[in-house]
Structure formats: structure tokens, C-alpha cells
Amino acid sequence: MSDDGNSALGHKAFSRSRSHFSDRITADARDGWPVAAGRYRLVVSRACPWASRSLVARRLLGLEDALSLAVADPIQDDRSWRFTLDPEGRDPVLGIRYLSEAYDRRETGYPGGVSVPAVVDVPSGQLVTNDYQRLTLDLATEWTALHRPGAPDLYPERHRDEIDTVMAEVYEDLNNGVYRAGFAHTQEEYEEACAGVFRRLEALAGRLAAQRYLVGDTITEADIRLFTTLVRFDAVYHGHFKCNRWKLAEHPVLWGYVRDLYQTPGFGDTVDFDHIKRHYYQVHTGINPTRIVPLGPDTAGWLTPHHREELGGRPFGDGTPPGPVPAGEEIPASGRP
């Protein structure tokens, strides 16, 4: 997610920028960046759905020791993502105050804003990639030598065509669709985007009524990408982005599905509702100039029984759940249900 033009949101047509830095970190180092434990640092905001994909994948695959984590303040200033959550306002590993410093070390005067997720090369301090679409796929397929024992296969080869199709539909209508609705600057743009959001939700509900996960009988990358939008739906997209035909909590199938994932180790333990709400309502001043953060919705329901296990399915396939959240990465009580 970029900071580019937050005050202008809602006043001009919304268009998501492509990732400018698309180098890949691979086992064969084809782009000059080899997979190596401890070399790279993952920079995220827990508020951002695109960054949250990498948080979930990193946990499920057990890459916490191999790929260190920096969490930015959910509230940006005019220099974008900043490390004010850390002592003295500096990331303790990279030694920088703003993520933009790593971008500048890679390319001064590059086009576009400063976005997360971002992977930074620790020795040089320069950005490697901000390609949120490719990053998690590479964590699943290129970082296998560093996966934990029992890590799930999040991008199984036999299902990749179907996963890719589902993810493309979810991206167009839902992941990005909520933004097109929320940042629309005409009634027509808003209604078209909002209608697309709910058409896709209904289609997904039809798919998930008879199966526990989106593709096959295990969790895949497709579920991760859907989860990071659904977990934010009632908290910010329903009100802030005006996607308010109904709440997720009012839809038995989708509410059960997202609670199932939330209660699965690796999903809910990466979610900070406080960061999510404060970022959307306080940063997007173009559509919420008062910066008032609503008190609701009540999050207690996230931990209630979902009964999705009755559909079968094996969350981790032949693997096992991830271990406890590493020390220092726990979600504060203010951000949990």
C-alpha cells in the first residue's frame, strides 16, 4: 500500500500502481538475489492487506528465523511508512527512520510511492522488491530449503492453474474492488465497483458452501489472498469504503469461512484490528477528513465456533501447524478480539 496522494483519494479516478521493483529472490539467484537465511528483512504494515499476505505466508512456512520482520507505524506522515514503533524511531536492523530510505538507496527519484510489503537487503540497506503479487508465491516455491519441517504446500503444482484463476478473479473484483468502491469519485464508478464486490462475494460463497477451502482440501495461497480482504471487511470496507449492502457477519458461509481461517494458527495471530482501523480512518483523509476512528464493530465474534470442520479438509495437508508466535511479534491486546 502506498502513501501517494492520500488527501486526493475520492477526488480522482482510482488506479493501483504496478510494483516498480520486481526483482525476485530465488534459489538460483537469477536476478542476483539468492535465497539466504538472515540476509533480508521483510517490512510490513499490519494495517495493509497486501503486506498481510506475506505475514501469513511467512508464519505458515516457518520463515521467521530466516526472514526477519520490521513493522511500520500504521499512521504515515508525508514521508510515508515510518518506524516510530521502534526505540528512537529507527528500525533496529536497518538503522533507518523511513522505508523510503531503503527505496532511495536502490533508486533515487523512482516513480511511484513507497509501498509495503517490501523486502530490503540488510548488508546494502537497499530495497530488493515491492512486488506484492509475486513475493508470497516465491516464499512458497523458492524458499523451500528454509521452510520449517511440516510446512504446508501453499502453491501445489497440480492445482496452480485453478489457484491462479481464483486469485485473479478475487483480485479484480474484491481485493482491488473494495478500493475502487471506496476511492470512487463518481456515483457511477462507486456503484459499478460495489456491485462487483458483492457479486464476487456471492460467487465465492457458492463455492465455499460445499468445500472448506477455495481450491482442493487444504489451505493455499488463494485462501491467504481472500482472507486478508475478508478480515478487514466489516471493520473498514463496510463503512469507510461504503461496501455496505451487508456485513460479512451477516453471511453464514463467508462468516464461517473467515472465522475458520482466523482461528487457524498463522492467520489470526498476524491480525491487528487496532492498526487496521487507525490506518484506514486516519490516513485516508480524502474520504475521512475528520480522522475519527469508529468504536465498532465488536470483534468478540471472531473466536466463536464456526463448524467448518464438518466439511472435511486438512488445513495443512500432510504438514503441521506453525509453532508459537515468536517473541516480540505478538499482537497487543488492543488489536485482538
N, C-alpha and C positions, 0 to 999 in steps of 0.2 A: 504494500500500500504506500502510495506516495503522498507527500505534503503539497504537491504542486497545485496552487490555486484554491485552497480550502474556502476562502471567502467568496470565490466566484461560483462555487458549487450551487446548482439550482438556477443559475443565471445564464448558462450557455449549455449547448448540447454536450452530453457526457460521452467521452471516448476514453477507453482504457489504453494506456500506452503499452507497447510491447517492451519486454525486457531488453535493455540496451546491452547488457553484459551477459552473454550467453555461453561463456566458456564452460566446459564440463570437467568435473573431477572424476577421473576414470581409472580403472585398474591398469590400463595400458598407457596412461598419461598422454593420450592422443592430442590433447590441447595444451600439453605442457604442465598439467596439474595432476600428479599421481595421487591416488588414494593413499593416505598415510595417517596413522594414529597420532593425534596431538598437533598436527600441522595447521589445521584450520579451525576457525571459530564461527559458529552459526549465530547470527544476530537476528533477533526476532522482536516483535511486539506481541504480547499475549492478546492484544485487542484485535489484531489483524487476522482475518480468516485465511489469507494466502500464506502468512507466516505460520499459522497454527497447523497447517498441513505438515510442515516439516517438524514441528514439535511432536505431533502424534507419531509420525513415521520413525523419528529418532528414538522415541520411547519404546515402541513396539519392537524395533530391530535391535535394541540394546546398544545403541551407539553413544551413550552418554560419556563413557570414558574416552572414546576415540575422537569425538567431535564436541568440543566444549561449547558452552552456551552463554550468550550475552542477551539480557532482556532490557529493552529500551523502555523509557518512561512512556506511558500511553498518551501523555499530553505533549504535543510537539510545540516548538516555537518556530521562529522564522528560518531557522537552520535545520528544521526537520527533526528526525529521531535523535534523541539525546540520552546520555547515560546518567541522568540525575538520580536514579535509584541506587547507584553505587557510591561508595565513600568518595568524598571530594568531587563528585560528579564526573568521574573518569572510569572507563571500563578498566578493570584491574589487569587484564591480559594485554589488550591493545594499547592502553595508555591514552586513549582519545576521549574527548568530550562529546563529539558528534559523529554519527555514522558517516556523514558527508566527508570527513577527513580521510576515511578509507577509500571513498569514491575518488576524491581528488588525487590521491596517491596513484590511482590507476589511470585516470584520465582527467585532466583539468579542463573545465568548460564543456563537459559532455552534455548532450541534450537530455532533457527529462529530469524528473525529480529524484529524490533519494527514497528508495523503497526497501521494504523488508518482505520476505526473508532475504538476507544477504550472507554470503559466505566470504570471510576475509582470510587471507593468507597471513598467519601470525608472524613468520620471520620478516616479511617485507612490509606488513601492515597495509597491503593494498587489497581492494576488492577483487574477488575471483569471479563471482556470478551473482546476479539477482534474478535469475530465470526461475521463477516460482513454479512454472509448469513442468520443467524438466527436473528440478532439484530432487523432489521426493522419489521420482522414478529411478534416478541414479543412486540414491541412498539404498533403494531396494535391490538394484541389479548390479551396480558397480562396486559397492562397498561390502560385498558378501563375505570377504575374508575377515572382516572386523565385526560381523554380526554376532550377537550372543548365541550360545547354544540354545536351541529351541525357538529361534526367531521364526516368525511366520513368513510365508512367501506372499508378499503383498501384490506382486505383479506376475502371477503364474503364467507361463508361456502359453499353455493350452487355452487360456481364457482372454488373452490380450486383445484380440480383435473386439470381443464383446465389451471388455472393460473400457477400451478406447472410445467405442461408440457411446456407451452410457455416460462417460465423463464429458464427452463433447456436448451432449445434449444438456447435461446438468450445468456445465459451464455457461453455455449460451443463454439459457432461459432462467437459471436460478443463481449460480454463483455470481455472475455478472448482471443478471437480470434485476436483482434487488437494487443494485447500484444505479442502473438505468432508470428504474422507477423513482428511487429516492432523489436522484440528481436531475430529474427531468425538468426542463424549463418551459414546457408547454403542456397543456392538458392532454393533448393527443399523444405526445411522447409518453407521458406517465401512464395513461390508460393502456396503451399497447404493451408497455413493459410489464405492468402489473398483471394484466391478463395472462401474459406469457408465464409469469412466475407461478400463478395458480394452476394453469394448465399443466405445467410440468410437475407440480406437487401432486396433482390428482393422478397423473400418469405413473409417477413413482409409487404412490400409494397402491395403485392397482398391481404393480409388480411385487411390492413388499407384503401384500396381504397374504400371499401363499408361500413366501420364502423369507428366511430370516435376514439374508444379506442380498446385496444388489446383484452380484454375479457369483454363481457357484454356491457352495455351502460354507465358505469361510470369509473372513474379513479381507477385503482387498483395497487397493488404492482408491477405487470408486467409492467405497464407503467412507474413507477418510475425507474425500473432497465434498461429499454430500454432508457429512457430519458438521464440518466447520461452518457451513452456512446455516444448517438447521439449528445448531446450538445457540446461534445469535438471533434467531427469527423473532421470538416473542419479546426478547429484551430490547432489540433495536430496530429490526426491519419492519415489524408490525406498526410501530408508532412513528419512529424517526423517519423511516423511508416510505411510510404510508402504504405498506403492503398489508392491508388490514381487512381483507374480505373475511378472514377468520384467523384465529391463533392456532399455532401448532398444537397447543394443549387441548384444543377442541376437536382434534382429528385423531381418533383412536389408533389407526395404523401408524401414522407418522410419529405420533407422540410416543407410542410404544417402541418403535424402532430407534428413535434418537435417545430415549432413556436407556435402552438396552446397550447401545454403544457408550453412552456417558458412564454407565456403571461398569464397563469393561476396562480393566487396567490398561493404561496408555491413552485413554480418551479423556474422561472427565478430570483426571488428575493433571491435565495440562490446561484446563479452562479456568480463567479468572474473570468472573462476571463483573467485578468492580472495574477492572481495566477496560473491558469491552464497553460498558455503559459510559464511563467517563470519556473515553476517546471519542466515540461517535457523537455524543451530545455536546462535548466541549470543544472539539476541534473543528467540526463541520459548521462553522459559523455562518456560512452562506445559507443554510437551511434551518439553523437553530441559533439565531443571533443572541438570544438571552443566555445561552450556555447552561441553562437549567437542566439538571440530570434528574429524571423521574425516580421516584422511590420504588416503583414496581418494575416488573411483575414479581410476585412471590416465587422464589426458587425452590421451596421445600419439596415440590412435586418431583424434582429430578431424581430423588432417591427412592421413590415408591416402586413397588413391584410392577414389572412390565409384561411378564408371562410370555415373552417372545421365545424362550427356550422350548416351548411346546411345538414350535415349527421345526425343531431339529437344528441342524447346523453345528459346526465346530468352530468357534471363534478363531482359534489359532491353528486350525488344521491338525497336523501331526506334531505341532510345536507346543509351546507352553506360554503362559502369561509372562509379561515382564516383571522384574523384581520391584522392590520398593522404589519410590521416587528418591533420587539422590539428595543428600543433604544440601540445603541451600536452594533447591529448585521447587520446594513445596509451595503450594498456593496458599497465601494468607487467608485467615478465617473470613476476612471481609470480602473475599472473592468467591467463596464456596457457598453452596446451599446450606 
